[in-house]
Amino acid sequence: MNDNNNPERIEPVPSPGPDAPVTPPLAAASDVANKAPALAAGWERATLEKLAFAALEEQKSMRRWKTFVRLAWLGFFIALVWLAMHRGSTPSSVSSPHTALVEIRGEISEGSDASAEFVNSALRAAFEDEGARAVVLLINSPGGSPVQAGMMNDEILRLKAKHKKPVYAVVEETCASAAYYIAVAADQIYVDKASIVGSIGVLMDGFGFTGLMDKLGVERRLLTAGDNKGFLDPFSNQSERQRAYAQTMLNQIHQQFITVVKNGRGDRLKETPEMFSGLFWSGQQAVSLGLADQFGSLEFVAREVVKTEDIIDYTRRENVAERLVKRFGAALGEGAMKAALRSAPAFR
């Protein structure tokens, strides 16, 4: 078939009706251009609103976190104070029969576990418990402050007279100097044959650097109001008068120690010229000299002497909470002092 005989038919394009709107090409482009700034302004506004709300939420979260941290610290310090006030180491009341134990360990000094504050508090709790048949002092101490030891000795004698309960001292490794000062308040002293007992004496020690300072060419400049105010200064010479004064004071305290030992041990002492010279003896020698009564351990005393093997520990020890509270209090006091010093008038 010949294609020329069937030419391709071209459909006519319909013309718009009389009611159809006529939009010029240039007018459509102009409308798009006018709408673009409005769209951009709307996007920026939405973004700024989101950022503002996010910042507000972050501020709220930070405030909540700060409140939580402050409440947590408040709870922490309340817990510390509660633990410090409820030490828990001393039983409040034990009705069943038992042997009450109070330990005296380490250096006897103010602020330590072997201080009069802690030991006397434990002693009072032990004596006041109706279930306690006797009080045992378990001692392992090289000594320390005669003042602290004297306070404990006095309190033991007072509690013994008030509650009519026996007191026994049991020595482990060492019971020397101020520790023995405390032990003689007991009705009986039990030791191990190898324990160290005694050292009934008083000392005051220090150093003198005057000769060394002269060799080094160092001049000591000490100003005092009072002729004897600086007589214990290690960088100043000590006169014979000052030395005699210090020795008189030591002799007086030593005599107090001797009187306490004699009152506590009574006729059991087999006094020798060296007994109060500051020497110490083994447990075996101490028994033979009357400084101790016999050999025995804590368990032996509870079982054979008190006749009550159940041992309850009344020892009061400074716990972690108490240390933190003390340090916190010290820090507050130091801060207050520094603030007061900064605000005080001064010459500059």
Residue pairs with C-beta under 8 A, 6 or more apart in sequence:
16 22
77 328
79 321
80 321
80 324
80 325
80 328
81 321
81 325
83 319
83 321
83 322
84 319
84 321
84 322
84 325
87 316
87 319
87 322
88 319
89 313
89 314
89 315
89 316
89 317
89 319
90 121
90 122
90 125
90 314
90 315
90 316
91 125
91 129
91 312
91 314
92 125
93 129
93 130
93 131
94 129
94 131
94 132
94 312
95 130
95 131
96 131
96 310
97 131
97 133
97 308
97 310
98 131
98 132
98 133
98 308
98 310
98 311
98 312
99 132
99 133
99 134
99 136
99 301
99 302
99 306
99 308
99 309
99 310
99 311
99 312
100 126
100 127
100 129
100 132
100 133
100 134
100 135
100 136
100 312
100 314
101 126
101 135
101 136
101 138
101 298
101 311
101 312
101 313
101 314
101 315
102 119
102 122
102 123
102 126
102 135
102 136
102 137
102 138
102 314
102 315
103 137
103 138
103 139
103 140
103 313
103 315
104 114
104 119
104 137
104 138
104 139
104 140
104 141
104 152
104 179
104 182
105 113
105 114
105 138
105 139
105 140
105 141
106 112
106 113
106 114
106 140
106 141
107 114
107 141
107 142
107 143
107 144
108 114
108 115
108 141
108 143
108 144
108 145
108 148
108 149
108 178
108 179
108 182
109 115
109 144
109 145
109 148
110 116
110 117
110 145
110 147
110 148
112 118
112 144
113 315
113 316
113 317
113 318
114 141
114 144
114 148
115 148
116 148
116 151
116 152
116 155
118 316
118 317
118 318
119 152
119 316
120 151
120 152
120 155
121 316
122 314
122 315
122 316
123 135
123 152
123 155
123 156
123 159
123 314
124 155
124 159
125 314
126 132
126 135
126 314
127 135
127 159
127 162
127 163
127 165
128 163
129 312
129 314
131 312
132 165
132 312
133 165
133 306
133 307
133 308
134 165
134 166
134 167
134 168
134 305
134 306
134 308
135 159
135 165
135 166
135 167
135 168
136 167
136 168
136 169
136 170
136 298
136 301
136 302
136 306
136 311
137 156
137 167
137 168
137 169
137 170
137 182
137 183
137 186
138 170
138 172
138 298
139 169
139 170
139 171
139 172
139 175
139 179
139 182
139 183
140 171
140 172
140 173
140 174
140 175
141 174
141 175
141 176
141 178
141 179
142 174
142 176
142 177
142 179
143 149
143 176
143 177
143 178
143 179
143 180
143 181
143 199
144 177
144 178
144 179
145 178
146 178
146 181
146 202
146 253
146 256
146 257
148 178
149 178
149 179
149 181
149 182
150 181
150 256
150 260
152 182
152 185
153 181
153 182
153 184
153 185
153 260
156 167
156 182
156 185
156 186
157 185
159 165
160 166
160 167
160 185
160 187
166 187
166 306
167 185
167 186
167 187
168 186
168 187
168 188
168 189
168 190
168 301
168 305
168 306
169 175
169 182
169 183
169 186
169 188
169 189
169 190
170 190
170 191
170 296
170 297
170 298
170 301
171 183
171 189
171 190
171 191
171 192
171 195
171 197
171 283
171 292
172 192
172 195
173 195
173 196
174 195
174 196
174 197
175 183
175 189
175 191
175 195
175 196
175 197
176 196
176 197
176 198
176 199
176 280
177 199
177 200
177 201
180 197
180 198
180 199
180 200
180 261
180 291
181 257
181 260
181 261
183 189
184 260
184 261
184 263
184 264
184 265
185 264
186 264
188 293
188 294
188 305
189 286
189 291
189 292
189 293
190 292
190 293
190 294
190 295
190 296
190 297
190 300
190 301
191 197
191 283
191 286
191 287
191 292
191 294
191 295
191 296
192 283
192 295
192 297
193 282
193 283
193 284
193 295
194 282
194 283
194 284
195 282
195 283
195 286
196 280
196 281
196 282
196 283
197 280
197 281
197 282
197 283
197 285
197 286
197 291
197 292
198 275
198 279
198 280
198 281
198 286
198 291
199 278
199 279
199 280
200 257
200 258
200 261
200 275
200 276
200 277
200 278
201 254
201 257
201 276
201 277
201 278
202 250
202 253
202 254
202 257
203 250
203 278
204 246
204 250
206 232
206 234
207 234
208 234
208 238
209 234
209 235
210 220
210 235
210 236
210 237
213 219
213 220
213 235
220 233
220 235
220 236
222 230
222 233
222 235
222 236
224 230
228 242
228 245
230 236
231 238
231 239
231 242
231 245
231 246
232 246
254 276
257 276
258 276
261 269
261 276
262 269
265 290
265 291
268 290
268 293
269 275
269 289
269 290
269 291
270 288
270 289
270 290
272 289
275 289
275 291
281 289
281 291
283 292
283 295
286 292
287 293
287 294
287 295
296 304
296 305
298 311
299 309
299 311
302 308
302 309
302 310
302 311
303 309
